[in-house]
């Protein structure tokens, strides 16, 4: 599964931070950095308006 889709699912509230880290197979500290990078790389509007399925 694409990391961006998992992070977007977390940001939208579909999964918890623990579920997100388990799916990606990384620790919460590393996951926090990935999420921060994702937020910095795109607008909040882009996250809200993109469909989760692709």
PDBQT receptor file of N, H, CA, C and O in Angstrom, charges set to zero:
ATOM      1  N   UNK A   1       0.843  -1.182   0.000  1.00  0.00    +0.000 N 
ATOM      2  CA  UNK A   1       0.000   0.000   0.000  1.00  0.00    +0.000 C 
ATOM      3  C   UNK A   1       0.885   1.242   0.000  1.00  0.00    +0.000 C 
ATOM      4  O   UNK A   1       1.946   1.257   0.624  1.00  0.00    +0.000 OA
ATOM      5  N   UNK A   2       0.451   2.261  -0.690  1.00  0.00    +0.000 N 
ATOM      6  H   UNK A   2      -0.410   2.249  -1.197  1.00  0.00    +0.000 HD
ATOM      7  CA  UNK A   2       1.168   3.519  -0.801  1.00  0.00    +0.000 C 
ATOM      8  C   UNK A   2       1.183   4.237   0.556  1.00  0.00    +0.000 C 
ATOM      9  O   UNK A   2       0.143   4.379   1.198  1.00  0.00    +0.000 OA
ATOM     10  N   UNK A   3       2.357   4.682   0.981  1.00  0.00    +0.000 N 
ATOM     11  H   UNK A   3       3.202   4.566   0.459  1.00  0.00    +0.000 HD
ATOM     12  CA  UNK A   3       2.482   5.370   2.268  1.00  0.00    +0.000 C 
ATOM     13  C   UNK A   3       1.605   6.611   2.325  1.00  0.00    +0.000 C 
ATOM     14  O   UNK A   3       1.021   6.917   3.364  1.00  0.00    +0.000 OA
ATOM     15  N   UNK A   4       1.514   7.318   1.221  1.00  0.00    +0.000 N 
ATOM     16  H   UNK A   4       1.989   7.069   0.376  1.00  0.00    +0.000 HD
ATOM     17  CA  UNK A   4       0.706   8.545   1.207  1.00  0.00    +0.000 C 
ATOM     18  C   UNK A   4      -0.757   8.263   1.491  1.00  0.00    +0.000 C 
ATOM     19  O   UNK A   4      -1.424   9.045   2.167  1.00  0.00    +0.000 OA
ATOM     20  N   UNK A   5      -1.259   7.145   0.975  1.00  0.00    +0.000 N 
ATOM     21  H   UNK A   5      -0.717   6.509   0.426  1.00  0.00    +0.000 HD
ATOM     22  CA  UNK A   5      -2.659   6.792   1.216  1.00  0.00    +0.000 C 
ATOM     23  C   UNK A   5      -2.894   6.451   2.678  1.00  0.00    +0.000 C 
ATOM     24  O   UNK A   5      -3.922   6.817   3.249  1.00  0.00    +0.000 OA
ATOM     25  N   UNK A   6      -1.941   5.749   3.286  1.00  0.00    +0.000 N 
ATOM     26  H   UNK A   6      -1.107   5.451   2.822  1.00  0.00    +0.000 HD
ATOM     27  CA  UNK A   6      -2.069   5.397   4.698  1.00  0.00    +0.000 C 
ATOM     28  C   UNK A   6      -2.042   6.655   5.553  1.00  0.00    +0.000 C 
ATOM     29  O   UNK A   6      -2.850   6.800   6.470  1.00  0.00    +0.000 OA
ATOM     30  N   UNK A   7      -1.124   7.562   5.261  1.00  0.00    +0.000 N 
ATOM     31  H   UNK A   7      -0.467   7.444   4.516  1.00  0.00    +0.000 HD
ATOM     32  CA  UNK A   7      -1.020   8.808   6.018  1.00  0.00    +0.000 C 
ATOM     33  C   UNK A   7      -2.276   9.653   5.831  1.00  0.00    +0.000 C 
ATOM     34  O   UNK A   7      -2.761  10.257   6.787  1.00  0.00    +0.000 OA
ATOM     35  N   UNK A   8      -2.802   9.704   4.620  1.00  0.00    +0.000 N 
ATOM     36  H   UNK A   8      -2.408   9.214   3.843  1.00  0.00    +0.000 HD
ATOM     37  CA  UNK A   8      -4.036  10.440   4.358  1.00  0.00    +0.000 C 
ATOM     38  C   UNK A   8      -5.199   9.834   5.131  1.00  0.00    +0.000 C 
ATOM     39  O   UNK A   8      -6.036  10.563   5.663  1.00  0.00    +0.000 OA
ATOM     40  N   UNK A   9      -5.258   8.523   5.195  1.00  0.00    +0.000 N 
ATOM     41  H   UNK A   9      -4.578   7.931   4.763  1.00  0.00    +0.000 HD
ATOM     42  CA  UNK A   9      -6.315   7.856   5.966  1.00  0.00    +0.000 C 
ATOM     43  C   UNK A   9      -6.219   8.241   7.434  1.00  0.00    +0.000 C 
ATOM     44  O   UNK A   9      -7.242   8.463   8.082  1.00  0.00    +0.000 OA
ATOM     45  N   UNK A  10      -5.005   8.322   7.966  1.00  0.00    +0.000 N 
ATOM     46  H   UNK A  10      -4.175   8.142   7.439  1.00  0.00    +0.000 HD
ATOM     47  CA  UNK A  10      -4.814   8.754   9.351  1.00  0.00    +0.000 C 
ATOM     48  C   UNK A  10      -5.262  10.205   9.526  1.00  0.00    +0.000 C 
ATOM     49  O   UNK A  10      -5.970  10.527  10.480  1.00  0.00    +0.000 OA
ATOM     50  N   UNK A  11      -4.850  11.080   8.605  1.00  0.00    +0.000 N 
ATOM     51  H   UNK A  11      -4.274  10.818   7.830  1.00  0.00    +0.000 HD
ATOM     52  CA  UNK A  11      -5.192  12.495   8.701  1.00  0.00    +0.000 C 
ATOM     53  C   UNK A  11      -6.694  12.722   8.627  1.00  0.00    +0.000 C 
ATOM     54  O   UNK A  11      -7.210  13.663   9.230  1.00  0.00    +0.000 OA
ATOM     55  N   UNK A  12      -7.390  11.876   7.901  1.00  0.00    +0.000 N 
ATOM     56  H   UNK A  12      -6.970  11.111   7.411  1.00  0.00    +0.000 HD
ATOM     57  CA  UNK A  12      -8.842  11.992   7.784  1.00  0.00    +0.000 C 
ATOM     58  C   UNK A  12      -9.587  11.323   8.936  1.00  0.00    +0.000 C 
ATOM     59  O   UNK A  12     -10.804  11.459   9.053  1.00  0.00    +0.000 OA
ATOM     60  N   UNK A  13      -8.860  10.605   9.783  1.00  0.00    +0.000 N 
ATOM     61  H   UNK A  13      -7.871  10.494   9.688  1.00  0.00    +0.000 HD
ATOM     62  CA  UNK A  13      -9.466   9.991  10.944  1.00  0.00    +0.000 C 
ATOM     63  C   UNK A  13     -10.010   8.593  10.713  1.00  0.00    +0.000 C 
ATOM     64  O   UNK A  13     -10.760   8.076  11.542  1.00  0.00    +0.000 OA
ATOM     65  N   UNK A  14      -9.642   7.970   9.595  1.00  0.00    +0.000 N 
ATOM     66  H   UNK A  14      -9.033   8.390   8.922  1.00  0.00    +0.000 HD
ATOM     67  CA  UNK A  14     -10.121   6.625   9.301  1.00  0.00    +0.000 C 
ATOM     68  C   UNK A  14      -9.387   5.568  10.125  1.00  0.00    +0.000 C 
ATOM     69  O   UNK A  14      -9.952   4.525  10.453  1.00  0.00    +0.000 OA
ATOM     70  N   UNK A  15      -8.120   5.845  10.459  1.00  0.00    +0.000 N 
ATOM     71  H   UNK A  15      -7.661   6.692  10.194  1.00  0.00    +0.000 HD
ATOM     72  CA  UNK A  15      -7.329   4.914  11.265  1.00  0.00    +0.000 C 
ATOM     73  C   UNK A  15      -6.594   5.693  12.350  1.00  0.00    +0.000 C 
ATOM     74  O   UNK A  15      -6.418   6.906  12.239  1.00  0.00    +0.000 OA
ATOM     75  N   UNK A  16      -6.163   4.990  13.404  1.00  0.00    +0.000 N 
ATOM     76  H   UNK A  16      -6.306   4.004  13.494  1.00  0.00    +0.000 HD
ATOM     77  CA  UNK A  16      -5.415   5.623  14.490  1.00  0.00    +0.000 C 
ATOM     78  C   UNK A  16      -3.940   5.700  14.127  1.00  0.00    +0.000 C 
ATOM     79  O   UNK A  16      -3.487   5.097  13.154  1.00  0.00    +0.000 OA
ATOM     80  N   UNK A  17      -3.198   6.460  14.934  1.00  0.00    +0.000 N 
ATOM     81  H   UNK A  17      -3.565   6.951  15.725  1.00  0.00    +0.000 HD
ATOM     82  CA  UNK A  17      -1.758   6.573  14.721  1.00  0.00    +0.000 C 
ATOM     83  C   UNK A  17      -1.079   5.212  14.901  1.00  0.00    +0.000 C 
ATOM     84  O   UNK A  17      -0.111   4.903  14.206  1.00  0.00    +0.000 OA
ATOM     85  N   UNK A  18      -1.585   4.402  15.829  1.00  0.00    +0.000 N 
ATOM     86  H   UNK A  18      -2.371   4.652  16.394  1.00  0.00    +0.000 HD
ATOM     87  CA  UNK A  18      -1.017   3.074  16.040  1.00  0.00    +0.000 C 
ATOM     88  C   UNK A  18      -1.261   2.177  14.826  1.00  0.00    +0.000 C 
ATOM     89  O   UNK A  18      -0.363   1.454  14.394  1.00  0.00    +0.000 OA
ATOM     90  N   UNK A  19      -2.468   2.223  14.283  1.00  0.00    +0.000 N 
ATOM     91  H   UNK A  19      -3.198   2.810  14.634  1.00  0.00    +0.000 HD
ATOM     92  CA  UNK A  19      -2.777   1.436  13.086  1.00  0.00    +0.000 C 
ATOM     93  C   UNK A  19      -1.936   1.883  11.905  1.00  0.00    +0.000 C 
ATOM     94  O   UNK A  19      -1.461   1.065  11.118  1.00  0.00    +0.000 OA
ATOM     95  N   UNK A  20      -1.761   3.180  11.795  1.00  0.00    +0.000 N 
ATOM     96  H   UNK A  20      -2.147   3.844  12.435  1.00  0.00    +0.000 HD
ATOM     97  CA  UNK A  20      -0.953   3.738  10.711  1.00  0.00    +0.000 C 
ATOM     98  C   UNK A  20       0.481   3.230  10.806  1.00  0.00    +0.000 C 
ATOM     99  O   UNK A  20       1.056   2.804   9.804  1.00  0.00    +0.000 OA
ATOM    100  N   UNK A  21       1.056   3.270  11.990  1.00  0.00    +0.000 N 
ATOM    101  H   UNK A  21       0.589   3.616  12.804  1.00  0.00    +0.000 HD
ATOM    102  CA  UNK A  21       2.435   2.813  12.150  1.00  0.00    +0.000 C 
ATOM    103  C   UNK A  21       2.551   1.309  11.918  1.00  0.00    +0.000 C 
ATOM    104  O   UNK A  21       3.563   0.850  11.389  1.00  0.00    +0.000 OA
ATOM    105  N   UNK A  22       1.537   0.535  12.302  1.00  0.00    +0.000 N 
ATOM    106  H   UNK A  22       0.715   0.909  12.731  1.00  0.00    +0.000 HD
ATOM    107  CA  UNK A  22       1.570  -0.907  12.064  1.00  0.00    +0.000 C 
ATOM    108  C   UNK A  22       1.495  -1.221  10.574  1.00  0.00    +0.000 C 
ATOM    109  O   UNK A  22       2.227  -2.082  10.085  1.00  0.00    +0.000 OA
ATOM    110  N   UNK A  23       0.621  -0.535   9.851  1.00  0.00    +0.000 N 
ATOM    111  H   UNK A  23       0.026   0.165  10.248  1.00  0.00    +0.000 HD
ATOM    112  CA  UNK A  23       0.487  -0.752   8.407  1.00  0.00    +0.000 C 
ATOM    113  C   UNK A  23       1.791  -0.438   7.687  1.00  0.00    +0.000 C 
ATOM    114  O   UNK A  23       2.221  -1.175   6.799  1.00  0.00    +0.000 OA
ATOM    115  N   UNK A  24       2.413   0.671   8.087  1.00  0.00    +0.000 N 
ATOM    116  H   UNK A  24       2.063   1.269   8.808  1.00  0.00    +0.000 HD
ATOM    117  CA  UNK A  24       3.652   1.084   7.443  1.00  0.00    +0.000 C 
ATOM    118  C   UNK A  24       4.866   0.319   7.970  1.00  0.00    +0.000 C 
ATOM    119  O   UNK A  24       5.920   0.313   7.335  1.00  0.00    +0.000 OA
ATOM    120  N   UNK A  25       4.719  -0.324   9.129  1.00  0.00    +0.000 N 
ATOM    121  H   UNK A  25       3.863  -0.319   9.645  1.00  0.00    +0.000 HD
ATOM    122  CA  UNK A  25       5.819  -1.081   9.703  1.00  0.00    +0.000 C 
ATOM    123  C   UNK A  25       6.927  -0.215  10.251  1.00  0.00    +0.000 C 
ATOM    124  O   UNK A  25       8.102  -0.569  10.159  1.00  0.00    +0.000 OA
ATOM    125  N   UNK A  26       6.561   0.923  10.825  1.00  0.00    +0.000 N 
ATOM    126  H   UNK A  26       5.606   1.211  10.900  1.00  0.00    +0.000 HD
ATOM    127  CA  UNK A  26       7.558   1.826  11.389  1.00  0.00    +0.000 C 
ATOM    128  C   UNK A  26       7.138   2.251  12.793  1.00  0.00    +0.000 C 
ATOM    129  O   UNK A  26       5.984   2.073  13.183  1.00  0.00    +0.000 OA
ATOM    130  N   UNK A  27       8.077   2.811  13.545  1.00  0.00    +0.000 N 
ATOM    131  H   UNK A  27       9.014   2.955  13.228  1.00  0.00    +0.000 HD
ATOM    132  CA  UNK A  27       7.807   3.280  14.895  1.00  0.00    +0.000 C 
ATOM    133  C   UNK A  27       7.111   4.637  14.853  1.00  0.00    +0.000 C 
ATOM    134  O   UNK A  27       7.189   5.358  13.859  1.00  0.00    +0.000 OA
ATOM    135  N   UNK A  28       6.435   4.970  15.939  1.00  0.00    +0.000 N 
ATOM    136  H   UNK A  28       6.371   4.384  16.747  1.00  0.00    +0.000 HD
ATOM    137  CA  UNK A  28       5.678   6.216  16.000  1.00  0.00    +0.000 C 
ATOM    138  C   UNK A  28       6.537   7.455  15.795  1.00  0.00    +0.000 C 
ATOM    139  O   UNK A  28       6.076   8.432  15.206  1.00  0.00    +0.000 OA
ATOM    140  N   UNK A  29       7.782   7.431  16.274  1.00  0.00    +0.000 N 
ATOM    141  H   UNK A  29       8.156   6.637  16.753  1.00  0.00    +0.000 HD
ATOM    142  CA  UNK A  29       8.665   8.595  16.115  1.00  0.00    +0.000 C 
ATOM    143  C   UNK A  29       8.928   8.855  14.639  1.00  0.00    +0.000 C 
ATOM    144  O   UNK A  29       8.829   9.991  14.176  1.00  0.00    +0.000 OA
ATOM    145  N   UNK A  30       9.258   7.811  13.906  1.00  0.00    +0.000 N 
ATOM    146  H   UNK A  30       9.338   6.888  14.281  1.00  0.00    +0.000 HD
ATOM    147  CA  UNK A  30       9.516   7.952  12.470  1.00  0.00    +0.000 C 
ATOM    148  C   UNK A  30       8.231   8.343  11.737  1.00  0.00    +0.000 C 
ATOM    149  O   UNK A  30       8.258   9.139  10.799  1.00  0.00    +0.000 OA
ATOM    150  N   UNK A  31       7.109   7.772  12.177  1.00  0.00    +0.000 N 
ATOM    151  H   UNK A  31       7.087   7.125  12.939  1.00  0.00    +0.000 HD
ATOM    152  CA  UNK A  31       5.825   8.088  11.563  1.00  0.00    +0.000 C 
ATOM    153  C   UNK A  31       5.483   9.564  11.737  1.00  0.00    +0.000 C 
ATOM    154  O   UNK A  31       4.969  10.192  10.812  1.00  0.00    +0.000 OA
ATOM    155  N   UNK A  32       5.760  10.115  12.896  1.00  0.00    +0.000 N 
ATOM    156  H   UNK A  32       6.177   9.604  13.648  1.00  0.00    +0.000 HD
ATOM    157  CA  UNK A  32       5.488  11.538  13.136  1.00  0.00    +0.000 C 
ATOM    158  C   UNK A  32       6.247  12.415  12.141  1.00  0.00    +0.000 C 
ATOM    159  O   UNK A  32       5.725  13.419  11.656  1.00  0.00    +0.000 OA
ATOM    160  N   UNK A  33       7.485  12.020  11.846  1.00  0.00    +0.000 N 
ATOM    161  H   UNK A  33       7.909  11.205  12.240  1.00  0.00    +0.000 HD
ATOM    162  CA  UNK A  33       8.270  12.778  10.855  1.00  0.00    +0.000 C 
ATOM    163  C   UNK A  33       7.661  12.659   9.467  1.00  0.00    +0.000 C 
ATOM    164  O   UNK A  33       7.595  13.646   8.733  1.00  0.00    +0.000 OA
ATOM    165  N   UNK A  34       7.212  11.457   9.098  1.00  0.00    +0.000 N 
ATOM    166  H   UNK A  34       7.266  10.656   9.694  1.00  0.00    +0.000 HD
ATOM    167  CA  UNK A  34       6.599  11.260   7.780  1.00  0.00    +0.000 C 
ATOM    168  C   UNK A  34       5.330  12.094   7.639  1.00  0.00    +0.000 C 
ATOM    169  O   UNK A  34       5.087  12.699   6.594  1.00  0.00    +0.000 OA
ATOM    170  N   UNK A  35       4.526  12.120   8.694  1.00  0.00    +0.000 N 
ATOM    171  H   UNK A  35       4.723  11.628   9.542  1.00  0.00    +0.000 HD
ATOM    172  CA  UNK A  35       3.282  12.887   8.654  1.00  0.00    +0.000 C 
ATOM    173  C   UNK A  35       3.584  14.372   8.535  1.00  0.00    +0.000 C 
ATOM    174  O   UNK A  35       2.934  15.080   7.766  1.00  0.00    +0.000 OA
ATOM    175  N   UNK A  36       4.568  14.846   9.293  1.00  0.00    +0.000 N 
ATOM    176  H   UNK A  36       5.096  14.270   9.917  1.00  0.00    +0.000 HD
ATOM    177  CA  UNK A  36       4.939  16.261   9.214  1.00  0.00    +0.000 C 
ATOM    178  C   UNK A  36       5.432  16.611   7.813  1.00  0.00    +0.000 C 
ATOM    179  O   UNK A  36       5.095  17.672   7.288  1.00  0.00    +0.000 OA
ATOM    180  N   UNK A  37       6.223  15.734   7.204  1.00  0.00    +0.000 N 
ATOM    181  H   UNK A  37       6.497  14.871   7.631  1.00  0.00    +0.000 HD
ATOM    182  CA  UNK A  37       6.694  15.967   5.837  1.00  0.00    +0.000 C 
ATOM    183  C   UNK A  37       5.524  16.000   4.862  1.00  0.00    +0.000 C 
ATOM    184  O   UNK A  37       5.506  16.822   3.946  1.00  0.00    +0.000 OA
ATOM    185  N   UNK A  38       4.554  15.119   5.047  1.00  0.00    +0.000 N 
ATOM    186  H   UNK A  38       4.569  14.451   5.791  1.00  0.00    +0.000 HD
ATOM    187  CA  UNK A  38       3.393  15.078   4.165  1.00  0.00    +0.000 C 
ATOM    188  C   UNK A  38       2.597  16.373   4.277  1.00  0.00    +0.000 C 
ATOM    189  O   UNK A  38       2.121  16.904   3.274  1.00  0.00    +0.000 OA
ATOM    190  N   UNK A  39       2.458  16.873   5.486  1.00  0.00    +0.000 N 
ATOM    191  H   UNK A  39       2.845  16.442   6.301  1.00  0.00    +0.000 HD
ATOM    192  CA  UNK A  39       1.723  18.123   5.693  1.00  0.00    +0.000 C 
ATOM    193  C   UNK A  39       2.474  19.285   5.061  1.00  0.00    +0.000 C 
ATOM    194  O   UNK A  39       1.865  20.171   4.462  1.00  0.00    +0.000 OA
ATOM    195  N   UNK A  40       3.785  19.283   5.193  1.00  0.00    +0.000 N 
ATOM    196  H   UNK A  40       4.281  18.564   5.680  1.00  0.00    +0.000 HD
ATOM    197  CA  UNK A  40       4.589  20.365   4.626  1.00  0.00    +0.000 C 
ATOM    198  C   UNK A  40       4.610  20.339   3.101  1.00  0.00    +0.000 C 
ATOM    199  O   UNK A  40       4.791  21.381   2.472  1.00  0.00    +0.000 OA
ATOM    200  N   UNK A  41       4.429  19.169   2.497  1.00  0.00    +0.000 N 
ATOM    201  H   UNK A  41       4.283  18.322   3.008  1.00  0.00    +0.000 HD
ATOM    202  CA  UNK A  41       4.532  19.031   1.042  1.00  0.00    +0.000 C 
ATOM    203  C   UNK A  41       3.241  19.317   0.289  1.00  0.00    +0.000 C 
ATOM    204  O   UNK A  41       3.272  19.446  -0.935  1.00  0.00    +0.000 OA
ATOM    205  N   UNK A  42       2.122  19.418   0.968  1.00  0.00    +0.000 N 
ATOM    206  H   UNK A  42       2.097  19.312   1.962  1.00  0.00    +0.000 HD
ATOM    207  CA  UNK A  42       0.879  19.684   0.266  1.00  0.00    +0.000 C 
ATOM    208  C   UNK A  42      -0.049  20.542   1.109  1.00  0.00    +0.000 C 
ATOM    209  O   UNK A  42       0.076  20.605   2.332  1.00  0.00    +0.000 OA
ATOM    210  N   UNK A  43      -0.973  21.196   0.439  1.00  0.00    +0.000 N 
ATOM    211  H   UNK A  43      -1.074  21.145  -0.554  1.00  0.00    +0.000 HD
ATOM    212  CA  UNK A  43      -1.957  22.035   1.109  1.00  0.00    +0.000 C 
ATOM    213  C   UNK A  43      -2.967  21.189   1.860  1.00  0.00    +0.000 C 
ATOM    214  O   UNK A  43      -3.207  20.036   1.502  1.00  0.00    +0.000 OA
ATOM    215  N   UNK A  44      -3.556  21.756   2.896  1.00  0.00    +0.000 N 
ATOM    216  H   UNK A  44      -3.361  22.693   3.187  1.00  0.00    +0.000 HD
ATOM    217  CA  UNK A  44      -4.626  21.085   3.624  1.00  0.00    +0.000 C 
ATOM    218  C   UNK A  44      -5.808  20.843   2.704  1.00  0.00    +0.000 C 
ATOM    219  O   UNK A  44      -6.472  19.812   2.812  1.00  0.00    +0.000 OA
ATOM    220  N   UNK A  45      -6.082  21.777   1.799  1.00  0.00    +0.000 N 
ATOM    221  H   UNK A  45      -5.543  22.614   1.711  1.00  0.00    +0.000 HD
ATOM    222  CA  UNK A  45      -7.191  21.603   0.860  1.00  0.00    +0.000 C 
ATOM    223  C   UNK A  45      -6.976  20.392  -0.030  1.00  0.00    +0.000 C 
ATOM    224  O   UNK A  45      -7.931  19.683  -0.347  1.00  0.00    +0.000 OA
ATOM    225  N   UNK A  46      -5.737  20.143  -0.438  1.00  0.00    +0.000 N 
ATOM    226  H   UNK A  46      -4.962  20.719  -0.181  1.00  0.00    +0.000 HD
ATOM    227  CA  UNK A  46      -5.430  18.984  -1.269  1.00  0.00    +0.000 C 
ATOM    228  C   UNK A  46      -5.744  17.686  -0.529  1.00  0.00    +0.000 C 
ATOM    229  O   UNK A  46      -6.278  16.743  -1.113  1.00  0.00    +0.000 OA
ATOM    230  N   UNK A  47      -5.412  17.644   0.747  1.00  0.00    +0.000 N 
ATOM    231  H   UNK A  47      -4.979  18.409   1.222  1.00  0.00    +0.000 HD
ATOM    232  CA  UNK A  47      -5.663  16.452   1.556  1.00  0.00    +0.000 C 
ATOM    233  C   UNK A  47      -7.159  16.213   1.695  1.00  0.00    +0.000 C 
ATOM    234  O   UNK A  47      -7.620  15.078   1.575  1.00  0.00    +0.000 OA
ATOM    235  N   UNK A  48      -7.912  17.263   1.943  1.00  0.00    +0.000 N 
ATOM    236  H   UNK A  48      -7.538  18.185   2.041  1.00  0.00    +0.000 HD
ATOM    237  CA  UNK A  48      -9.350  17.146   2.142  1.00  0.00    +0.000 C 
ATOM    238  C   UNK A  48     -10.066  16.750   0.858  1.00  0.00    +0.000 C 
ATOM    239  O   UNK A  48     -11.017  15.970   0.904  1.00  0.00    +0.000 OA
ATOM    240  N   UNK A  49      -9.632  17.271  -0.289  1.00  0.00    +0.000 N 
ATOM    241  H   UNK A  49      -8.859  17.905  -0.327  1.00  0.00    +0.000 HD
ATOM    242  CA  UNK A  49     -10.348  17.073  -1.525  1.00  0.00    +0.000 C 
ATOM    243  C   UNK A  49      -9.951  15.835  -2.309  1.00  0.00    +0.000 C 
ATOM    244  O   UNK A  49     -10.621  15.498  -3.285  1.00  0.00    +0.000 OA
ATOM    245  N   UNK A  50      -8.888  15.147  -1.919  1.00  0.00    +0.000 N 
ATOM    246  H   UNK A  50      -8.344  15.422  -1.126  1.00  0.00    +0.000 HD
ATOM    247  CA  UNK A  50      -8.466  13.965  -2.660  1.00  0.00    +0.000 C 
ATOM    248  C   UNK A  50      -9.229  12.737  -2.177  1.00  0.00    +0.000 C 
ATOM    249  O   UNK A  50      -9.396  12.549  -0.972  1.00  0.00    +0.000 OA
ATOM    250  N   UNK A  51      -9.687  11.911  -3.090  1.00  0.00    +0.000 N 
ATOM    251  H   UNK A  51      -9.551  12.064  -4.069  1.00  0.00    +0.000 HD
ATOM    252  CA  UNK A  51     -10.348  10.669  -2.682  1.00  0.00    +0.000 C 
ATOM    253  C   UNK A  51      -9.326   9.688  -2.113  1.00  0.00    +0.000 C 
ATOM    254  O   UNK A  51      -8.191   9.623  -2.585  1.00  0.00    +0.000 OA
ATOM    255  N   UNK A  52      -9.724   8.943  -1.119  1.00  0.00    +0.000 N 
ATOM    256  H   UNK A  52     -10.646   8.996  -0.735  1.00  0.00    +0.000 HD
ATOM    257  CA  UNK A  52      -8.817   8.006  -0.468  1.00  0.00    +0.000 C 
ATOM    258  C   UNK A  52      -8.474   6.820  -1.341  1.00  0.00    +0.000 C 
ATOM    259  O   UNK A  52      -7.419   6.211  -1.164  1.00  0.00    +0.000 OA
ATOM    260  N   UNK A  53      -9.349   6.474  -2.291  1.00  0.00    +0.000 N 
ATOM    261  H   UNK A  53     -10.206   6.969  -2.435  1.00  0.00    +0.000 HD
ATOM    262  CA  UNK A  53      -9.128   5.302  -3.131  1.00  0.00    +0.000 C 
ATOM    263  C   UNK A  53      -8.232   5.561  -4.338  1.00  0.00    +0.000 C 
ATOM    264  O   UNK A  53      -7.928   4.637  -5.091  1.00  0.00    +0.000 OA
ATOM    265  N   UNK A  54      -7.824   6.756  -4.520  1.00  0.00    +0.000 N 
ATOM    266  H   UNK A  54      -8.071   7.507  -3.908  1.00  0.00    +0.000 HD
ATOM    267  CA  UNK A  54      -6.909   6.955  -5.635  1.00  0.00    +0.000 C 
ATOM    268  C   UNK A  54      -7.187   8.136  -6.418  1.00  0.00    +0.000 C 
ATOM    269  O   UNK A  54      -6.483   8.413  -7.389  1.00  0.00    +0.000 OA
TER     270      UNK A  54
